[in-house]
């Protein structure tokens, strides 16, 4: 997603009565939005384990997410 431009930077001819400073401001806003969206993290479906002990045995670190067979999302605690 970092290579994908989300907000197209405007071209000055698209804005008939805008000052040079106003146009630069619009360009900066578009750039900031694009940079912010490039940092969005996607979350994958967590692995399924019966309980905390099974998750630890399965190799998950403390603080990792997992889900049970019923779909309950949990965090490994020890």
Residue pairs with C-beta under 8 A, 6 or more apart in sequence:
1 37
1 38
1 40
2 38
5 34
6 33
6 34
6 37
7 29
7 30
7 33
7 34
8 30
9 27
9 30
9 31
10 23
10 26
10 27
10 30
12 18
12 20
12 23
15 22
15 23
15 26
18 26
45 67
46 64
46 65
46 66
46 67
46 73
47 55
47 58
47 60
47 66
47 67
48 66
48 67
48 68
48 69
49 55
49 58
49 60
49 66
49 67
49 68
50 68
50 69
51 68
52 74
52 76
52 77
52 78
55 64
55 66
55 74
55 76
56 76
56 78
58 66
60 66
60 76
61 76
62 76
62 77
62 78
63 75
63 76
64 75
64 76
65 73
65 74
65 75
65 76
66 73
66 74
66 75
66 76
67 73
67 74
68 74
